[in-house]
Amino acid sequence: MGLLAYLKTQFMVHLLIGFVFVVSGLVINFVQLCTLVLWPVNKQLYRRLNCRLAYSLWSQLVMLLEWWSCTECTLFTDQATVDRFGKEHVVIILNHNFEIDFLCGWTMCERFGVLGSSKVLAKRELLYVPLIGWTWYFLEIVFCKRKWEEDRDTVIEGLKRLSDYPEYMWFLLYCEGTRFTEKKHRVSMEVAISKGLPVLKYHLLPRTRGFTTAVQCLRGTVAAVYDVTLNFRGNKNPSLLGILYGKKYEADMCVRRFPLEEIPLDEKEAAQWLHKLYQEKVKIHKHTGHGVFVFSIAGGLENDKILSTYNRYPFKGTGELLRK
């Protein structure tokens, strides 16, 4: 075991990393608080400053994933989509199967210059989480209680407020609502059957209300929807603790771009579009048991119609994106 590998297993080193993150996060939150005086004077300057402050905090977590654990991320998409990354406002649909899926999403955001301006539709409980929740508050993150009768006005107002955001933003939606488990999947599929919807082998039944509302409110601002499917090779189920101990993972992200014009204006039709999207996502995977899946890379990438034009784009440690 080398010196660096040894240090990655030491509690005192982990404590030091946590100390730096907490202290720097509190300093950043204090500076964010001070920037509130800019809101009535220059709202766009306030937003730009807070994007950079958020970047300085989130980038520490991205560093843990990429440099500390040496986790490798590979994109599967087409060149036309890559050329648009970081150059348009988009809604991101990401599967919620892993503890560190948000970190992989942030890695992708960091690569294309939208880490500080990334957004999410988050549970309101997260607002009260120190550092992360507080930073999100200053970033105008949209929070919800997941009770539409109570959330409707708040969510719509929060989304419309982002219509003039000065930085390109990627707005993340976990349409499944919660992280995948076998128990949740069983219950979710019972609901799907009762509604006459197809069974999804690797996903929970998507909740359409958040998606249809986001698309409706951000129409005219957002240019496209990115469907991102994340998987880990080797039948692995990574964890934050594993990242902290320097464990290396290999992540694959399949990205499909849908221009917003392709999303129906009607709410019911948009909901049907989302259900169809999740049915297509099933075709991108090959099940390997225990709720974990990997891409059908061996042969499937070339043969599947959905992925037939896609290329591999591995991330290098320098931040360079390679095509293979």
C-alpha positions as CSV (number, residue, x, y, z in Angstrom):
1,M,0.0,0.0,0.0
2,G,1.4,3.4,-1.0
3,L,1.5,6.4,1.2
4,L,-1.4,8.1,-0.5
5,A,-3.5,4.9,-0.4
6,Y,-2.7,4.6,3.3
7,L,-3.7,8.2,4.1
8,K,-7.0,7.7,2.4
9,T,-7.9,5.1,5.0
10,Q,-7.0,7.3,8.0
11,F,-9.7,8.8,10.2
12,M,-7.7,11.9,11.0
13,V,-7.4,12.6,7.3
14,H,-11.1,12.2,6.9
15,L,-11.6,14.5,9.9
16,L,-9.4,17.1,8.3
17,I,-11.3,17.0,5.0
18,G,-14.6,17.4,6.9
19,F,-13.2,20.3,8.9
20,V,-12.1,22.1,5.8
21,F,-15.4,21.6,4.1
22,V,-17.4,22.7,7.2
23,V,-15.3,25.8,7.9
24,S,-15.1,26.9,4.3
25,G,-18.8,26.2,3.9
26,L,-19.7,28.4,6.9
27,V,-17.5,31.2,5.5
28,I,-19.1,30.9,2.1
29,N,-22.6,31.0,3.7
30,F,-21.7,34.1,5.6
31,V,-20.5,35.8,2.4
32,Q,-23.7,34.7,0.7
33,L,-25.6,36.3,3.5
34,C,-23.7,39.6,2.9
35,T,-24.6,39.5,-0.8
36,L,-28.3,39.8,0.0
37,V,-27.8,43.6,0.1
38,L,-27.2,43.4,-3.7
39,W,-30.6,41.8,-4.5
40,P,-32.7,45.0,-4.6
41,V,-29.8,46.9,-6.3
42,N,-28.5,44.5,-8.9
43,K,-30.2,41.0,-8.9
44,Q,-28.1,39.6,-11.7
45,L,-24.8,40.5,-10.0
46,Y,-26.1,38.8,-6.8
47,R,-26.8,35.7,-8.8
48,R,-23.4,35.7,-10.5
49,L,-21.6,36.1,-7.3
50,N,-23.5,33.3,-5.6
51,C,-22.9,31.0,-8.5
52,R,-19.1,31.4,-7.9
53,L,-19.5,31.0,-4.2
54,A,-21.5,27.8,-4.6
55,Y,-18.9,26.5,-7.1
56,S,-16.2,27.0,-4.5
57,L,-18.1,24.7,-2.1
58,W,-19.5,22.0,-4.5
59,S,-16.1,21.7,-6.3
60,Q,-14.6,20.3,-3.0
61,L,-17.1,17.3,-3.3
62,V,-16.3,16.9,-7.0
63,M,-12.6,16.8,-6.1
64,L,-13.3,13.9,-3.7
65,L,-15.0,12.0,-6.4
66,E,-12.5,12.6,-9.2
67,W,-9.1,13.2,-7.5
68,W,-9.4,11.5,-4.1
69,S,-11.3,8.3,-5.2
70,C,-10.1,8.5,-8.8
71,T,-13.6,7.6,-10.0
72,E,-13.9,7.6,-13.7
73,C,-17.0,8.9,-15.5
74,T,-17.8,8.1,-19.2
75,L,-20.5,9.8,-21.2
76,F,-22.4,8.0,-23.9
77,T,-24.0,10.5,-26.3
78,D,-23.7,12.0,-29.7
79,Q,-21.4,14.8,-30.8
80,A,-24.2,17.3,-31.5
81,T,-25.3,17.0,-27.9
82,V,-21.8,17.4,-26.5
83,D,-21.4,20.6,-28.6
84,R,-24.4,22.1,-26.8
85,F,-23.3,21.2,-23.2
86,G,-22.9,24.3,-21.1
87,K,-24.4,26.6,-23.8
88,E,-28.1,26.4,-23.0
89,H,-30.6,26.2,-20.1
90,V,-31.8,22.6,-19.7
91,V,-33.9,20.3,-17.5
92,I,-32.1,17.2,-16.4
93,I,-33.9,13.9,-15.7
94,L,-31.6,11.6,-13.7
95,N,-32.4,8.2,-12.3
96,H,-32.1,8.0,-8.5
97,N,-30.5,4.6,-7.8
98,F,-27.3,5.4,-6.0
99,E,-26.0,7.3,-3.0
100,I,-23.6,9.3,-5.0
101,D,-25.6,9.9,-8.2
102,F,-25.7,13.7,-7.4
103,L,-21.9,13.7,-7.3
104,C,-21.7,12.2,-10.7
105,G,-24.2,14.8,-11.9
106,W,-22.1,17.6,-10.4
107,T,-19.0,16.2,-12.1
108,M,-20.7,16.5,-15.4
109,C,-21.8,20.1,-14.4
110,E,-18.3,21.0,-13.5
111,R,-16.9,19.8,-16.8
112,F,-19.2,22.1,-18.7
113,G,-19.1,25.2,-16.5
114,V,-22.5,25.0,-14.9
115,L,-21.7,23.6,-11.5
116,G,-22.3,26.8,-9.6
117,S,-25.5,27.6,-11.4
118,S,-26.9,24.0,-11.3
119,K,-30.4,23.8,-9.8
120,V,-32.7,21.1,-8.4
121,L,-36.2,20.5,-7.3
122,A,-35.5,19.5,-3.7
123,K,-37.4,18.3,-0.6
124,R,-38.0,21.2,1.8
125,E,-36.4,19.3,4.6
126,L,-33.0,19.8,2.9
127,L,-33.4,23.6,3.3
128,Y,-32.5,23.2,7.0
129,V,-29.4,21.0,6.3
130,P,-26.4,23.2,7.2
131,L,-24.1,24.2,4.4
132,I,-25.8,22.4,1.6
133,G,-29.4,23.6,2.3
134,W,-28.2,27.1,3.2
135,T,-26.2,27.4,0.0
136,W,-29.2,26.2,-2.0
137,Y,-31.3,28.9,-0.4
138,F,-29.1,31.7,-1.7
139,L,-29.0,30.0,-5.1
140,E,-32.8,30.2,-5.4
141,I,-33.3,26.5,-5.3
142,V,-36.9,25.4,-5.6
143,F,-38.0,23.5,-2.5
144,C,-41.2,21.4,-2.1
145,K,-43.0,19.3,0.5
146,R,-44.1,16.8,-2.1
147,K,-47.8,17.7,-1.4
148,W,-49.0,19.4,-4.5
149,E,-51.9,21.2,-2.8
150,E,-49.3,23.0,-0.6
151,D,-46.5,23.2,-3.2
152,R,-48.3,24.4,-6.3
153,D,-47.9,28.2,-5.8
154,T,-44.5,28.0,-4.2
155,V,-43.1,25.7,-7.0
156,I,-44.6,27.7,-9.8
157,E,-43.4,31.0,-8.4
158,G,-39.9,29.6,-7.8
159,L,-39.6,28.3,-11.3
160,K,-40.9,31.4,-13.0
161,R,-38.4,33.5,-10.9
162,L,-35.6,31.6,-12.8
163,S,-36.8,32.7,-16.2
164,D,-34.2,35.6,-16.4
165,Y,-31.3,33.7,-14.8
166,P,-28.0,35.2,-16.2
167,E,-25.9,32.0,-16.1
168,Y,-26.7,28.8,-18.1
169,M,-28.4,26.5,-15.6
170,W,-29.1,22.8,-15.5
171,F,-32.2,22.1,-13.6
172,L,-32.2,18.6,-12.1
173,L,-35.4,16.5,-11.6
174,Y,-35.5,13.2,-9.8
175,C,-38.8,12.2,-11.4
176,E,-38.9,9.0,-9.4
177,G,-39.2,11.1,-6.2
178,T,-37.0,8.9,-4.0
179,R,-34.0,6.5,-4.3
180,F,-34.6,3.1,-5.8
181,T,-34.9,0.1,-3.4
182,E,-36.5,-3.3,-4.1
183,K,-39.3,-2.6,-1.6
184,K,-40.1,0.8,-3.1
185,H,-39.9,-0.7,-6.6
186,R,-42.4,-3.5,-5.7
187,V,-44.9,-0.9,-4.3
188,S,-44.4,1.4,-7.2
189,M,-45.0,-1.3,-9.8
190,E,-48.2,-2.3,-8.0
191,V,-49.4,1.3,-8.5
192,A,-48.3,1.2,-12.1
193,I,-50.3,-2.0,-12.7
194,S,-53.3,-0.4,-11.1
195,K,-53.1,2.5,-13.4
196,G,-52.6,0.3,-16.5
197,L,-49.0,1.4,-17.0
198,P,-46.2,-0.9,-18.2
199,V,-43.9,-2.3,-15.5
200,L,-40.5,-0.7,-15.3
201,K,-37.8,-3.3,-14.3
202,Y,-35.1,-0.8,-13.2
203,H,-37.0,2.3,-12.2
204,L,-39.7,3.5,-9.9
205,L,-42.9,4.9,-11.5
206,P,-42.1,8.6,-12.4
207,R,-44.1,11.3,-10.7
208,T,-45.2,13.5,-13.6
209,R,-46.4,16.6,-11.8
210,G,-43.0,18.1,-11.1
211,F,-41.9,17.5,-14.6
212,T,-44.9,18.9,-16.4
213,T,-44.9,22.0,-14.1
214,A,-41.2,22.6,-14.6
215,V,-41.5,22.3,-18.4
216,Q,-44.5,24.6,-18.5
217,C,-43.0,27.3,-16.3
218,L,-39.6,27.2,-17.9
219,R,-40.8,27.1,-21.5
220,G,-39.2,30.0,-23.3
221,T,-36.1,29.8,-21.0
222,V,-35.1,26.1,-21.2
223,A,-34.0,24.9,-24.6
224,A,-34.1,21.1,-24.1
225,V,-34.5,18.2,-21.7
226,Y,-31.5,15.9,-21.1
227,D,-32.4,12.4,-20.1
228,V,-29.4,11.1,-18.1
229,T,-29.2,7.5,-17.1
230,L,-26.4,6.7,-14.6
231,N,-25.0,3.3,-13.9
232,F,-21.8,1.8,-12.4
233,R,-19.8,-1.0,-13.8
234,G,-19.0,-4.2,-12.0
235,N,-22.4,-4.5,-10.3
236,K,-21.2,-2.0,-7.7
237,N,-23.4,0.1,-5.4
238,P,-21.1,3.1,-4.5
239,S,-21.4,5.1,-1.3
240,L,-20.1,8.4,0.1
241,L,-18.1,6.5,2.7
242,G,-16.4,4.5,-0.1
243,I,-15.5,7.7,-1.9
244,L,-14.0,9.1,1.4
245,Y,-11.9,5.9,1.7
246,G,-10.6,6.5,-1.8
247,K,-12.5,3.6,-3.4
248,K,-12.5,3.9,-7.2
249,Y,-15.7,3.4,-9.2
250,E,-16.4,3.5,-12.9
251,A,-19.5,5.4,-13.8
252,D,-21.3,5.5,-17.2
253,M,-23.8,8.2,-18.1
254,C,-26.0,7.9,-21.1
255,V,-27.3,11.3,-22.2
256,R,-30.1,11.9,-24.7
257,R,-31.2,15.4,-25.7
258,F,-34.8,16.3,-26.5
259,P,-35.6,19.8,-27.7
260,L,-38.3,21.4,-25.6
261,E,-40.4,21.7,-28.7
262,E,-40.9,17.9,-28.7
263,I,-42.5,18.0,-25.2
264,P,-46.3,18.4,-25.6
265,L,-47.9,21.5,-24.3
266,D,-50.8,19.6,-22.8
267,E,-50.2,18.4,-19.2
268,K,-51.6,14.9,-19.8
269,E,-49.7,14.5,-23.0
270,A,-46.5,15.7,-21.3
271,A,-47.1,13.1,-18.6
272,Q,-47.5,10.4,-21.2
273,W,-44.3,11.5,-22.8
274,L,-42.4,11.1,-19.5
275,H,-43.8,7.6,-19.0
276,K,-42.7,6.7,-22.5
277,L,-39.3,8.1,-21.7
278,Y,-38.9,5.8,-18.7
279,Q,-40.0,2.8,-20.8
280,E,-37.2,3.7,-23.2
281,K,-34.7,4.0,-20.4
282,V,-35.3,0.4,-19.5
283,K,-34.0,-0.6,-22.9
284,I,-30.7,1.1,-22.1
285,H,-29.8,-1.2,-19.3
286,K,-29.0,-4.8,-18.7
287,H,-30.0,-6.0,-15.2
288,T,-27.4,-7.6,-13.1
289,G,-29.4,-8.3,-9.9
290,H,-29.9,-6.6,-6.5
291,G,-31.4,-3.4,-8.1
292,V,-28.0,-2.5,-9.7
293,F,-27.5,-2.4,-13.4
294,V,-24.9,-1.5,-16.1
295,F,-25.0,-0.5,-19.7
296,S,-25.2,-3.1,-22.4
297,I,-21.8,-1.9,-23.6
298,A,-20.7,-5.2,-25.1
299,G,-22.5,-5.4,-28.4
300,G,-25.6,-3.6,-27.2
301,L,-24.3,-0.1,-27.8
302,E,-23.8,-0.8,-31.5
303,N,-27.0,-2.8,-31.9
304,D,-29.6,-0.8,-29.9
305,K,-31.4,1.8,-32.1
306,I,-31.5,4.3,-29.2
307,L,-27.7,4.3,-28.8
308,S,-26.6,3.4,-32.3
309,T,-25.1,6.9,-33.1
310,Y,-23.6,7.5,-29.6
311,N,-19.9,7.8,-28.8
312,R,-17.9,7.3,-25.6
313,Y,-16.5,10.4,-24.0
314,P,-14.3,9.5,-21.0
315,F,-13.4,12.3,-18.5
316,K,-9.6,12.7,-18.0
317,G,-8.3,14.0,-14.7
318,T,-7.3,17.2,-16.4
319,G,-10.9,17.9,-17.2
320,E,-10.5,17.1,-20.9
321,L,-13.2,15.2,-22.7
322,L,-12.0,12.5,-25.0
323,R,-13.9,10.8,-27.8
324,K,-13.5,7.1,-28.3
